[in-house]
Amino acid sequence: MHNLQKDWISSIAIAALGAGVITSFAVAQGQNPLTGLAITAFAAVSAVAIDHFL
């Protein structure tokens, strides 16, 4: 059965952690850290929105 009461904070944290791992690698390779943070934030918000609406 689908859980209608989702935990938004843990969803955001898990999505940000997953995106943050890849972004950390990109920053280590020379990417701008602000760009990395923006990518991580966008990926986390996108993942939570997709999870919520699907």
N, CA, C and O of each residue as an XYZ file, in Angstrom:
216
protein
N       0.839     -1.177      0.000
C       0.000      0.000      0.000
C       0.881      1.237      0.000
O       1.933      1.260      0.640
N       0.453      2.257     -0.715
C       1.232      3.487     -0.855
C       1.092      4.344      0.402
O      -0.014      4.593      0.881
N       2.227      4.786      0.923
C       2.229      5.617      2.125
C       1.901      7.058      1.749
O       2.685      7.702      1.051
N       0.769      7.572      2.193
C       0.361      8.929      1.849
C       1.063      9.984      2.693
O       1.126     11.147      2.294
N       1.583      9.606      3.836
C       2.283     10.545      4.706
C       3.777     10.330      4.546
O       4.369      9.489      5.223
N       4.380     11.093      3.649
C       5.802     10.913      3.374
C       6.633     11.829      4.257
O       6.197     12.916      4.636
N       7.805     11.384      4.567
C       8.729     12.175      5.362
C       9.589     13.006      4.426
O      10.560     12.503      3.861
N       9.235     14.287      4.257
C       9.899     15.171      3.306
C      11.357     15.403      3.670
O      12.213     15.459      2.786
N      11.648     15.536      4.939
C      13.018     15.845      5.358
C      13.956     14.697      5.021
O      15.049     14.927      4.504
N      13.556     13.484      5.300
C      14.429     12.358      4.985
C      14.537     12.162      3.475
O      15.592     11.756      2.989
N      13.480     12.437      2.728
C      13.549     12.338      1.274
C      14.548     13.333      0.699
O      15.342     12.993     -0.178
N      14.503     14.559      1.197
C      15.447     15.581      0.739
C      16.865     15.210      1.129
O      17.791     15.365      0.333
N      17.041     14.721      2.350
C      18.384     14.358      2.816
C      18.980     13.222      1.987
O      20.156     13.268      1.627
N      18.183     12.215      1.688
C      18.678     11.087      0.905
C      18.999     11.525     -0.521
O      20.025     11.134     -1.076
N      18.133     12.328     -1.108
C      18.379     12.802     -2.472
C      19.614     13.698     -2.526
O      20.419     13.591     -3.452
N      19.765     14.574     -1.542
C      20.927     15.465     -1.510
C      22.213     14.683     -1.269
O      23.261     15.010     -1.826
N      22.128     13.656     -0.440
C      23.312     12.822     -0.208
C      23.753     12.124     -1.493
O      24.941     12.094     -1.813
N      22.810     11.573     -2.214
C      23.139     10.894     -3.457
C      23.732     11.844     -4.485
O      24.736     11.524     -5.121
N      23.119     13.006     -4.652
C      23.640     13.984     -5.602
C      24.945     14.585     -5.104
O      25.827     14.911     -5.899
N      25.070     14.733     -3.794
C      26.269     15.327     -3.216
C      27.516     14.492     -3.408
O      28.615     15.032     -3.534
N      27.356     13.185     -3.432
C      28.513     12.304     -3.646
C      29.104     12.550     -5.032
O      30.316     12.712     -5.177
N      28.256     12.575     -6.034
C      28.725     12.809     -7.397
C      29.254     14.226     -7.546
O      30.271     14.441     -8.205
N      28.576     15.196     -6.942
C      29.002     16.587     -7.028
C      30.340     16.790     -6.334
O      31.172     17.564     -6.808
N      30.555     16.109     -5.224
C      31.843     16.204     -4.524
C      32.982     15.732     -5.419
O      34.057     16.331     -5.436
N      32.742     14.669     -6.156
C      33.749     14.181     -7.095
C      34.021     15.225     -8.179
O      35.173     15.462     -8.544
N      32.951     15.850     -8.694
C      33.118     16.866     -9.734
C      33.882     18.076     -9.200
O      34.722     18.628     -9.911
N      33.614     18.494     -7.977
C      34.326     19.621     -7.376
C      35.794     19.256     -7.181
O      36.675     20.094     -7.376
N      36.058     18.023     -6.802
C      37.443     17.572     -6.642
C      38.192     17.602     -7.969
O      39.414     17.744     -7.993
N      37.459     17.468     -9.071
C      38.079     17.506    -10.396
C      38.209     18.931    -10.934
O      38.725     19.124    -12.034
N      37.751     19.932    -10.178
C      37.951     21.319    -10.581
C      36.694     22.113    -10.877
O      36.789     23.257    -11.322
N      35.519     21.547    -10.645
C      34.282     22.284    -10.881
C      34.099     23.350     -9.803
O      34.553     23.176     -8.672
N      33.446     24.434    -10.146
C      33.145     25.503     -9.196
C      32.247     24.958     -8.079
O      31.221     24.343     -8.372
N      32.609     25.169     -6.797
C      31.789     24.645     -5.696
C      30.353     25.191     -5.669
O      29.432     24.471     -5.285
N      30.157     26.434     -6.067
C      28.789     26.977     -6.088
C      27.941     26.283     -7.147
O      26.754     26.038     -6.933
N      28.537     25.972     -8.271
C      27.829     25.210     -9.299
C      27.487     23.822     -8.772
O      26.396     23.308     -9.017
N      28.422     23.221     -8.051
C      28.176     21.912     -7.457
C      27.024     21.937     -6.468
O      26.186     21.035     -6.465
N      26.977     22.968     -5.626
C      25.870     23.092     -4.667
C      24.542     23.309     -5.379
O      23.518     22.765     -4.966
N      24.554     24.097     -6.439
C      23.325     24.332     -7.197
C      22.826     23.036     -7.835
O      21.627     22.761     -7.830
N      23.740     22.249     -8.378
C      23.359     20.969     -8.982
C      22.779     20.033     -7.921
O      21.778     19.359     -8.162
N      23.411     19.994     -6.748
C      22.928     19.142     -5.665
C      21.535     19.565     -5.213
O      20.659     18.722     -5.023
N      21.330     20.865     -5.041
C      20.016     21.363     -4.613
C      18.950     21.061     -5.658
O      17.851     20.627     -5.314
N      19.261     21.284     -6.921
C      18.303     21.008     -7.992
C      17.950     19.528     -8.046
O      16.783     19.165     -8.193
N      18.958     18.680     -7.927
C      18.717     17.234     -7.967
C      17.865     16.786     -6.788
O      16.978     15.947     -6.950
N      18.123     17.336     -5.601
C      17.345     16.954     -4.414
C      15.890     17.389     -4.550
O      14.979     16.609     -4.275
N      15.673     18.616     -4.967
C      14.301     19.120     -5.113
C      13.567     18.347     -6.209
O      12.393     18.009     -6.058
N      14.258     18.073     -7.303
C      13.638     17.306     -8.395
C      13.240     15.908     -7.941
O      12.141     15.444     -8.244
N      14.123     15.241     -7.222
C      13.846     13.890     -6.750
C      12.647     13.854     -5.801
O      11.810     12.955     -5.880
N      12.575     14.829     -4.915
C      11.451     14.865     -3.966
C      10.148     15.194     -4.687
O       9.107     14.616     -4.376
N      10.195     16.119     -5.650
C       8.992     16.467     -6.397
C       8.502     15.275     -7.214
O       7.304     14.997     -7.251
N       9.417     14.578     -7.860
C       9.022     13.394     -8.634
C       8.440     12.321     -7.728
O       7.440     11.690     -8.069
N       9.066     12.115     -6.574
C       8.575     11.127     -5.619
C       7.190     11.494     -5.108
O       6.346     10.620     -4.907
N       6.957     12.776     -4.898
C       5.668     13.238     -4.358
C       4.539     13.101     -5.388
O       3.434     12.674     -5.054
N       4.826     13.465     -6.632
C       3.767     13.516     -7.630
C       3.562     12.197     -8.365
O       2.561     12.033     -9.062
N       4.480     11.266     -8.223
C       4.277      9.963     -8.875
C       3.867      8.977     -7.870
O       3.643      7.813     -8.202
